[in-house]
């Protein structure tokens, strides 16, 4: 088989374990193809619940950017500046995700998958809970954004270890011929976490009323995280180690230095770079543009009411979510590359037209309340709203954006898992994933918003006229570059036999 390995050279398998070793019972216990279906669903449920909660923790901050901004940066500043400042703090969590991938990936490859993603869950939940307790800038000054930034860094580090652990854990329990199908349920968790954060915010906001929510009610979604994390920890602690890692550990074949073997070894390093620049970089910008930036765009640029924008996004997410599983399962039959590349290409070609359509269907923006000054001399900006948006049409367009996300994201967990050997899988797949999603993708809202504001201030008539779409230059350009690299360098494989560390046939 070594001469048929398109992705890793034969040297990478010099120490690969044989398919069976020890007693027959040991072989079965360590065979991912022998895991019962009920056990797989138990693993998926426990892994997914925790991962959904971690994504929920991570995204409630960004979802509340317009409200948290004045809390962190003072209530007297320009609203555009406070939103940008909040998005910058939000982005700080993305910057450290690759470092979390390295730190926790190393632990996961040396000690175990289960222990590591229990630790990441507690760090993430604790940081989110404390965020809900931070006093405002008006009370403690610069300490407010400093403390929250530190908490965001902790969240980013934890999330950097969570995804790789959950994905690896599920994949190493899954049979080779259904890996795309089973890992696709982990791919749903990021979207589900975003959806959960939006629903909790809407329910809390509507229950309390606008004034109370802006004053202190925004803290409730953060504090709720504490209860969710405790429940998830209780579920996860009952899990056992993955069969493939248990096999490697019992045979003394875990890595003594996962970082060196992942990134110094030229064969593995090349695969890491290909997976980053040929897959996850583009997938990251497609994900954040189609879901998170679309939500921000509808509220901050098109001036849709919070409930209207949330309704559009939530319906689109619910309708499109089954396609994560569909494309994950399809990749088991036709390969991962074709589907991922189609998602990137669609994102590159249709993002501009779809956002233009959103702008048209949102209708004209009307001044509901004029700018004024309160009794203390504090300026209150005018309230602008889109009063007559075509919500069904906007929902259909956002559904298309999320559909592109499902194509690019649904199969990518299986692709990354199959790319790297068991002893360094956690570390090797986590880094490109979190650079692609955390850096290239995570900064889509900040970069796109900054480009939009810059274009709006331009002296060039054409740029100023189309300034609302200027921010899309970044994600579309990244997706297109990634598509070209992926088409040229990615190998299309599926159903790799992880048990004996051989690669599947090239397609």
N, C-alpha and C positions, 0 to 999 in steps of 0.2 A: 504493500500500500504506500510505502514512503515515496515511491517515484510519482505518485498521483496526488501529492499534496500541493495544491496551487497556492495556498496561503502561507504556510510555514514550511521551512525546509526540514529535511529529515533529521537534522541535528536537534531540532526543537523537541523531538520525540525520543531522543536517545535513552532517556530515563523513564519512558512511559510505562505505566503498570500494565501487566497482562490483563486480559479480560476477567480471568478468575484467579484467585489465590487463596490459600488456606482451605478451610472446609467449604463444602457446597453451601451451607447455611450462611457463612460469612460472605460468600460471593453474592448470594441473593440479597442479603441485607445491604450490600454496598452497590447494588445494581439499580440505576435510575429507571431502567426499563421494567423492573420487577415491582416498583412501587404501586400500590393499589390506587384505584381512582379516588376512593373515599379519602385516602391519605393525602393525595395531591390537592383535593379541594380543601382539606383542612389547612394545608400549608398555604394555599393561595388566599384563603380567607384571613388567616392570621397575619400574613405578610401584607395583604392589601389594606386591611383595616388600619394598621399602623402607618402605612405609607400615605393613605388618604389623609390621615390626621396630620402627618408632617407637612404635606402639601397645603392643607388647610391653614396650618400655622404660618406657613411661609407667605401665603397669598393674601391673608386678611390685611396685612400691612399695606400692600399695593392697592388693594381694593378700596381702602379708606384714605388714600393719599390726599384727596382734596380736603378731608376733614382733619387728618392728623397734621397736615402742613402747618397751619396756624398754631397748633399745640406745641410743635417742636421748634418752630422758628419765630414765634411771636405773632400776636394777633394784629399787629399794626403794619406788617409788610404787605407788598403786592402779592395777590393770590397766585400769579404766575410764578413768582420767585419761590413761594413756599411749596408749591406743587413740585417744581423742579428740585428743590432741596430735599423734599421727601422722597422723590424718585431716586435721587442720588444715594440717600441712605438705604432705600430699598435695593438699589444696585450693589451696595457694599456687600450684601449677603451673597450676591452672585459671584463677586470677585473671589471670595475665599472658598467657594465650593470645590474648585480643583484641589486646593490644599487639604480640604476635608477628605476628598477622594484619596489622596496620597496617604494621609495619616490613618484614616479608618480602613482604607483598602489594605494597608500593610498589616493592621491588626487582624482583619478578616481572613487574610491569606495565611497568617501564622497561628492564630488562636482559634478562629472559627467564625462562621457567618452569623450564627444565632446570637452569641455574646455581643458582637459588634453592633448589630442593628437594635438590640435592646438598649445599648448605651446611647446611640444616636437619637433614639426616641425620647429618652429622658432629658437629654440636653436641649433638644428642640422644644419640647413641651415646657420645660422650665423657663427658657428664655422668652417664650411667647407669653406665659403667665405673668412674668415680671414686667413685660412691656405694658400690660394693662394697669400697672400700679405706678408708672412713672409720672411725677408732677409735670406741669406744663412749663414752657419757656418763660412765661410771664411770672412764674413763681420761683424757679431755680436757675433761670438764665441759660447760659451755654451748656450747663451740665445736662440739660434735657436731651438735646440731640446727641451729645457725646455718649451718654449712657445707652440710649436707644441704638446708636451705631454699634456699640460693643455687643449688645444683645443680638443685633442683626448678624454680626460676624459669627457669633456662636451658632445662630440658626443656620447660616451658610455652611459652616464646618460640619454640622450634624447632617444636613441634607446631602452634603458631599459624600457621606458614608452610607446614607440610607438607601439610595436607589440601587447602588451596586450590590449591596447586601441582599435586598429583597429580590432583585432580578436574578442574581446568582443562586440564591436559595431556592427559588421556584424552578429555575431552569435545571438545576441539579437533581430535582425530584421528578422532572418531566421525562416521559419517553421520547426517544430521539425523533420519532416521526410525528410528534404532536407538540414540539417545543414552541413553535410559533403561536399555536393556538393557546397554550396554557400561559405563556409569558405575556400574551396580549392583555390579560386581565390586570397585570401590574401596570401596563401602559395606560389603562383607564384611570389609574389612581390620581395622576396629576390633574386631569380634567375634572375628576370627581371632587378633588380637593378644592379646586377653583369654584366649582358649582356649589359645594357646601358652604364655602366662605361667603359667597354672594347671597345665598338663601338665609344664612344666619344673620347677616347684616341687614337684609331687607326686613325680616321678621322683627328683629330688635328695633330697628328704626321706626317701623310703622306702629309697633306696640307702644313705644315710648313717646313718639312725637319728635318733630325735627329739633326743637329747642333743647330738650333734655338729652337727645342723642348726641348733639354736637357738643354739649357741655361736658357730659360724663358717660353717656350711654355707649359711646363707641368703644369703651373699655370692656364691655361685657363679652364680645366675641373673643377677645384675648384671654380673659379670665376663664371662659368656658373650656379653653384648651386643657386646663389642668385636669378636669374631670375626664375628658376624652383620652388623655394620655394614660391616666391611671387604668382605665378600662382596657386600653390596648396593651399595656404592659402585662396585665394579668393574663390576657389571651396569648401573648407571644412567649411568655416564660414557660409555657407548657410544651413548646416545640422541642424537637430533637435536632441534632446537627444534620446537614445534608448528607446523603449517602456517598456522594463522590468525594466530598472533603473528608468524611469519616474514613473512607477507604485509603485516601492518600495519607492521612495522619496515622492510621494503624500500620501502614507500611513504611513510615518514616520518610515519605516523599513530599511533604510540604516544603515550601521554600523558606530558606534561612534568611534570604534577603530579597523580598518581592520587588522592591524598588529597583535594585540593580538588574534583576532578571527581566523586569518589565521594560526598562528604558535604556539600559546600557547594551543589552543583547541586541545586535543590529537587526535581526529578523523580527523580533517582537516590537522593537522601536518603529520599524517601518510600518507594521500593522497598526500601531497606535496612531501614527500620523495619517495613514490612509483613512482610518475610521473617523478621525477628527475632521480633516479637510474634505473628505469625500462623502461624508454621511451626516455626522452629528452637528456640524457647524450649520449646514443648511436646514436640517430638521429643527434645530433650535430656533432659528429666526422664523420659520414657518409656523411653529407652535405658538410663539409669543405674539406674532402678528395676528394670527387667525383667531386667537382667543383673548389674550390679555390686552393687547394694544387696540383691538377692535372695540373692546368694552370701554377703554379709556377714551378712544376717539369719539364714540357715540355720546359720551357724557361731556367731555371737556371741549371738543371741537364742534360737534353738531348740536350740542346743548339739549340733548334728550333728557327728560326727567329720569331720575335714578330707577324708578320702577319700570319705565318703558325700556330703558337700555338693558336692565337686568332681565326683563321678560324676553326680549329679543335673543340675548345671549343664552339664557337658560334653556329656552325651547330648542334653539339650534344645537346646544350641547347634548341635550337628551336625545334628540333625533339622530345625531351623528355618532354618539358613543358606541352603539352596536357595531359600527364599521371598524373600530379598533380590533375587535375580535374577528370580524370577517377577513380583514386584510392580514391579520396575524395567521389565521388558519390557512388562507390562500397561499401565504408564503411557504407553508409546509409542502405545498404541491407544485408551485412554479418557481420558487426561489425568492430570496429576500430583496435582491438588488432591483429587480424590475419594478417592484411596488414602491420602494423607497424613492427611486429616481423619478418615477411618475409623480409622486407627491411633491418633490422639489420643483420639478418642471412646471407643474400646475401652479404652484405658489409663485414662481417667478413670472409666469405669463399672465396670470389672471388677478393678481392682487390689486394692481392699479385700477383696472376696470371695475372690480367689485367695490373698492372703497369709493370710487367716483359714483357708483350707483347708490351706495349708502348715503352719500352727500345729497344726491338728487331726491331720494325718497324721504329723507329727513324733513324736507321742506324748509321754508324760510325761518330765520331766527328772529324772534320778536322780543323787544324790551318789555318785560313784565313789570319791573320796578326800576325806577330811575335811580341813578347814583345819588347818594346823600351823605350827610354828616350827622352823627348822633350827638347827644347832649354833652359827651365828654370830648368832642372834637375828633373822634375816630371816624375815618372815612369808610363808608359802606358802599361797595361797588354795585353797579347796576346788575339786576338779575335778568339774564337772557335765557330764553327757552325756545325750543322747537315745539310749536303748539299743535301742529297737525301732521305728524309723521305717518308714513305708510308702514306700519309695523309688520304686516305679513310679508311684504316685499323685502324689507330689511332682514327679517328672520331667514328668508330663503337665501339671501346673499351671505349672511354670516354662516349659515349651514354649509354653503360651498367652501368657505374658508376652513371650517372645522373638518370637513371631509378631506381636504388636502392634508390637514394635520394627521388624520387617522391613517392615511396612506404612508406618510413619511415616518410616523411614530409607531404604528401598530407592530410592524415586523422588526424594529430596530433592536429590541432587547435580544431576540433570538440571534440576530446577526452578530451582535457584540459578544454574546456568550460563546458562540461557536468559533469565534476568531482566536480565542486565547486558551491555553491549557489550564487545567484545574488549579495547579499550584500557584498561579499568579493571576487567575481570572478576575478576582475581586478588584485588585489594584489596576490591572491593565484596562479593563472596560470602564472603570469609574472615571479615570482621568479624561479621556477624550469625550465621554458623555458630558461631564460637568464643565469642561471648557466650551464645548459646543453649545450646550444649553445655558450654562451659568454666565458665561462671558458674552459670546456672540448673540445668544438668544435673550438672556436676561436683561441686556442693556437696550433692547429694542424700544421699550417705552420711553426711556430717558433720551436716547439719541434721536428717536423719531420726533419726540416733543420738542427737543432743542432745535432740530432742523426746521420744524414747522414754524416756530417762533422767529427764527432767523430769516426764513423766507418771507414771513409776514412783514418784516421790517426792511425788506429789500427795496432798492430804488428802481429795480427792473420791473416793468409793468407785468410781463408774462409770469415771472416768478411769484410776484405778490398775488396775482390773480389765482394762481394754483397752489398757494402756500399750504393749504390744508392737506394736500397730498404729498408735499415735499419730503416728509419724514419717511415715506415708503421707499425712497431711493436706497436706504441702507439695507433693509431686509431683502428686498428684491435683488439687489446686487449680490449679496452674500449667497442667497439661494441659487442664483445662476452660476456663480463661480464654483460652488460646491457640486452642482450638477455636472459641470464639465469634468471636474476632478474625479468624481465618483464614476462617471461613465468610462473614464480612461483607465482607472486603477483598481476599482472594486472587483472582486471575484464573486460570482453568483453561486453560492452554495446553500445547501439545506440539509437538515437531518443528519448533522455530523454526529459520529459515534463518540460521545464524550467518555464513555466507560473505558475505552481502550485508547483514547486520545488520538484517534485517526480522523482525518478530515474527509468530508464528503466529496463526491465527484464534482468537478467543475461543470457548470452549466453554461 
